[in-house]
Amino acid sequence: MTNWHFNTRAVHKGESPCPLTGALRTPIYQTSTFAFKDVEQGGNLFKGEDKGYIYTRLGNPTQTVLEEKMADLEEGEAACAAASGMAAVTSATLAFLNKGDHIISSRPLYGCTYSLFKDFFPRWGIEVSFVDLANIESIPKNIKENTRMIYFETPANPTMKLADLAKVAALGKSNNCITVVDNTFMTPYFQKPLTYGIDIVLHSATKYIGGHGDVIAGIIISNKDYIDEIKKGTLKDLGGVISPFDAWLLIRGLKTLPLRMERINNNAIEVAHFLASSPKIQEIYYPGLAQHPQHQLAKEQMTGFGGMISFELKGGFAAGKKLMNNLKLCTLAVSLGDAETLIQHPSSMTHSVVCEDDRLLAGISEGLVRLSVGIEDARDIISDLQQGLANL
Ligand SMILES: Cc1ncc(COP(=O)(O)O)c(C=O)c1O
């Protein structure tokens, strides 16, 4: 790794002008297959004795550029890109789990990750304990002889609860468990879990990594051995690989990641302070506010607080619904990390697959509203929320 700073690496890492044409931008290698020079070379590529490309499900030069850039930014040895955040979750977990294994997972989690663990894992003989990782004691209490993995989000979607990266990593190591963290909300710009000893980091790259709301993708970053296992195992055989065009969109998105994250963070801090001061707000969850119960931990392990804010209004769901229906600039839509500010209702949208009892256990009340602050002018986002709140 060179000693360039993060902003420079986001622009340059993994890339160089095309030796054939001088094209500065990485080409989109829109091809399914690659011609072999002769039968011997084809065989050697399959045996791993020659370096090169075979077939895009196994690797593609555009994808490689993205993977090298992301591995560098997360300070990992290697990375592998996937067709969606969920393909990253399934590929990274199933590569290491077998029938009879047990995993500890944070609660809450993004709704589809939760339903994968809750509904599918038991069908495949994998047992899951959902715990509140804000309380680190919940790990030793739930460790079993067959616990192989600790999986979590920090901050968690959508309650913004944090887990202590260094403590989870240490407990993972002392109990022989692989630790996996979904770093979608923070991106490596604000949080680098591998530097705290976490084994595997993954992202829904659909969000801040792409940054423009025009791609569905995922990425996994770890050491070379784990990435090889995922790439040559679950990713290849379950087949959730990224397309060359989507990889190219992410390379483009990453160049402006630092600029976007700075603006989003500054906007979100202003918006969070505005919401916290509104008499219409019952509760607000944003790690950048001093009132967040884990504000100190946020300052220790994150270099910014990101753009995700959750809140409950005094009038509960009825008030939240009225607010969401009356906003003019903030768009009512799921997803997050786009240029546009997005607002949504977790209990009927992103987390509707979670049954009511589990939602309540996870702290996802019916009145909870989630905001993904965009890169617009903070004054316009605040004035839209102000007019919405005034009408309640
Ligand atoms: C934290 C988190 N992880 C994973 C995912 C799944 O990503 P994708 O929609 O790209 O499959 C999401 C989607 O919203 C998410 O918010």
The ligand as a MOL file (V3000), in Angstrom:
LIG
                    3D

  0  0  0     0  0            999 V3000
M  V30 BEGIN CTAB
M  V30 COUNTS 16 16 0 0 0
M  V30 BEGIN ATOM
M  V30 1 C -27.4570 -2.4510 6.2080 0
M  V30 2 C -27.8810 -3.1680 4.9590 0
M  V30 3 N -27.2720 -4.3330 4.6290 0
M  V30 4 C -27.6280 -5.0290 3.5250 0
M  V30 5 C -28.6270 -4.5830 2.6860 0
M  V30 6 C -28.9890 -5.3730 1.4690 0
M  V30 7 O -28.4430 -4.7340 0.3530 0
M  V30 8 P -29.0360 -4.8760 -1.1530 0
M  V30 9 O -30.3610 -4.2190 -1.1660 0
M  V30 10 O -27.9870 -4.1700 -1.9660 0
M  V30 11 O -29.1220 -6.3250 -1.4560 0
M  V30 12 C -29.2840 -3.3870 2.9920 0
M  V30 13 C -30.3640 -2.8960 2.1210 0
M  V30 14 O -31.0340 -1.9330 2.4200 0
M  V30 15 C -28.8980 -2.6650 4.1580 0
M  V30 16 O -29.5010 -1.5140 4.5110 0
M  V30 END ATOM
M  V30 BEGIN BOND
M  V30 1 1 1 2
M  V30 2 1 2 3
M  V30 3 2 2 15
M  V30 4 2 3 4
M  V30 5 1 4 5
M  V30 6 1 5 6
M  V30 7 2 5 12
M  V30 8 1 6 7
M  V30 9 1 7 8
M  V30 10 2 8 9
M  V30 11 1 8 10
M  V30 12 1 8 11
M  V30 13 1 12 13
M  V30 14 1 12 15
M  V30 15 2 13 14
M  V30 16 1 15 16
M  V30 END BOND
M  V30 END CTAB
M  END
